[in-house]
C-alpha cells in the first residue's frame, strides 16, 4: 500500500486515515485520554512525528496524537 503521508509544499505534510476508525489521544501513549476519533478518509495536518505517533493539528488548531498504524 502506498504511503498516506502527503507533502503539499516544502513545509506542509498531511495524512489520510486508512482505518475505519482511529483514536486521537492527548499524548503519544495508548493509555493517554482519547479526545476525538478519526474516520476512514479523514485528512489531518501533521506537525511532527514522535516514534510511532503523528502529532496532528485539528481544525480547532489544537494538536493531539494519532498512532501511525491508522494512516
BALOBA-1460 file (C-alpha; in Angstrom, 3 decimals):
// residues 71
<rec num="1" residu="x" x="0.000" y="0.000" z="0.000"/>
<rec num="2" residu="x" x="1.415" y="3.455" z="-0.844"/>
<rec num="3" residu="x" x="2.248" y="5.870" z="1.950"/>
<rec num="4" residu="x" x="-0.562" y="8.132" z="3.114"/>
<rec num="5" residu="x" x="1.824" y="10.898" z="4.177"/>
<rec num="6" residu="x" x="1.351" y="13.655" z="1.605"/>
<rec num="7" residu="x" x="3.702" y="16.587" z="1.050"/>
<rec num="8" residu="x" x="1.886" y="19.553" z="-0.478"/>
<rec num="9" residu="x" x="4.713" y="22.068" z="-0.081"/>
<rec num="10" residu="x" x="8.173" y="22.257" z="1.456"/>
<rec num="11" residu="x" x="6.687" y="22.659" z="4.958"/>
<rec num="12" residu="x" x="3.226" y="21.088" z="4.774"/>
<rec num="13" residu="x" x="2.534" y="17.406" z="5.452"/>
<rec num="14" residu="x" x="-0.859" y="15.700" z="5.669"/>
<rec num="15" residu="x" x="-2.065" y="12.167" z="6.389"/>
<rec num="16" residu="x" x="-5.171" y="10.316" z="5.240"/>
<rec num="17" residu="x" x="-6.835" y="7.865" z="7.617"/>
<rec num="18" residu="x" x="-6.833" y="4.358" z="6.150"/>
<rec num="19" residu="x" x="-8.586" y="2.524" z="9.016"/>
<rec num="20" residu="x" x="-12.318" y="2.547" z="9.693"/>
<rec num="21" residu="x" x="-11.624" y="4.445" z="12.934"/>
<rec num="22" residu="x" x="-8.637" y="5.637" z="14.953"/>
<rec num="23" residu="x" x="-8.431" y="7.182" z="18.394"/>
<rec num="24" residu="x" x="-6.916" y="10.641" z="18.829"/>
<rec num="25" residu="x" x="-5.072" y="10.997" z="22.139"/>
<rec num="26" residu="x" x="-3.828" y="13.933" z="24.244"/>
<rec num="27" residu="x" x="-0.324" y="12.420" z="24.371"/>
<rec num="28" residu="x" x="1.651" y="9.909" z="22.284"/>
<rec num="29" residu="x" x="0.656" y="6.997" z="24.502"/>
<rec num="30" residu="x" x="-2.159" y="4.448" z="24.030"/>
<rec num="31" residu="x" x="-3.042" y="4.899" z="27.726"/>
<rec num="32" residu="x" x="-3.485" y="8.687" z="27.305"/>
<rec num="33" residu="x" x="-7.069" y="10.009" z="27.303"/>
<rec num="34" residu="x" x="-8.912" y="9.926" z="23.966"/>
<rec num="35" residu="x" x="-10.186" y="13.337" z="22.856"/>
<rec num="36" residu="x" x="-11.612" y="12.508" z="19.419"/>
<rec num="37" residu="x" x="-11.874" y="9.854" z="16.723"/>
<rec num="38" residu="x" x="-10.607" y="9.826" z="13.157"/>
<rec num="39" residu="x" x="-12.530" y="8.008" z="10.426"/>
<rec num="40" residu="x" x="-11.664" y="6.479" z="7.065"/>
<rec num="41" residu="x" x="-10.746" y="9.206" z="4.588"/>
<rec num="42" residu="x" x="-10.222" y="11.990" z="7.161"/>
<rec num="43" residu="x" x="-7.245" y="14.245" z="6.409"/>
<rec num="44" residu="x" x="-5.057" y="15.847" z="9.091"/>
<rec num="45" residu="x" x="-2.188" y="18.318" z="9.053"/>
<rec num="46" residu="x" x="0.954" y="16.726" z="10.523"/>
<rec num="47" residu="x" x="3.038" y="18.918" z="12.816"/>
<rec num="48" residu="x" x="5.602" y="16.224" z="13.548"/>
<rec num="49" residu="x" x="6.258" y="12.585" z="14.332"/>
<rec num="50" residu="x" x="7.136" y="11.126" z="17.725"/>
<rec num="51" residu="x" x="8.229" y="7.494" z="17.397"/>
<rec num="52" residu="x" x="5.054" y="5.702" z="16.201"/>
<rec num="53" residu="x" x="2.747" y="8.718" z="16.645"/>
<rec num="54" residu="x" x="1.733" y="11.583" z="14.382"/>
<rec num="55" residu="x" x="1.426" y="14.975" z="16.077"/>
<rec num="56" residu="x" x="-1.646" y="16.238" z="14.205"/>
<rec num="57" residu="x" x="-3.436" y="19.577" z="14.118"/>
<rec num="58" residu="x" x="-7.213" y="19.703" z="14.104"/>
<rec num="59" residu="x" x="-9.307" y="22.468" z="12.549"/>
<rec num="60" residu="x" x="-9.649" y="23.989" z="16.014"/>
<rec num="61" residu="x" x="-5.842" y="24.491" z="15.927"/>
<rec num="62" residu="x" x="-5.498" y="22.052" z="18.841"/>
<rec num="63" residu="x" x="-2.848" y="19.418" z="18.378"/>
<rec num="64" residu="x" x="-3.160" y="15.829" z="19.505"/>
<rec num="65" residu="x" x="-1.702" y="12.433" z="18.658"/>
<rec num="66" residu="x" x="-2.736" y="9.625" z="16.335"/>
<rec num="67" residu="x" x="-0.906" y="6.300" z="16.094"/>
<rec num="68" residu="x" x="0.816" y="5.835" z="12.745"/>
<rec num="69" residu="x" x="-0.918" y="2.492" z="12.167"/>
<rec num="70" residu="x" x="-4.179" y="4.355" z="11.362"/>
<rec num="71" residu="x" x="-2.814" y="6.330" z="8.405"/>
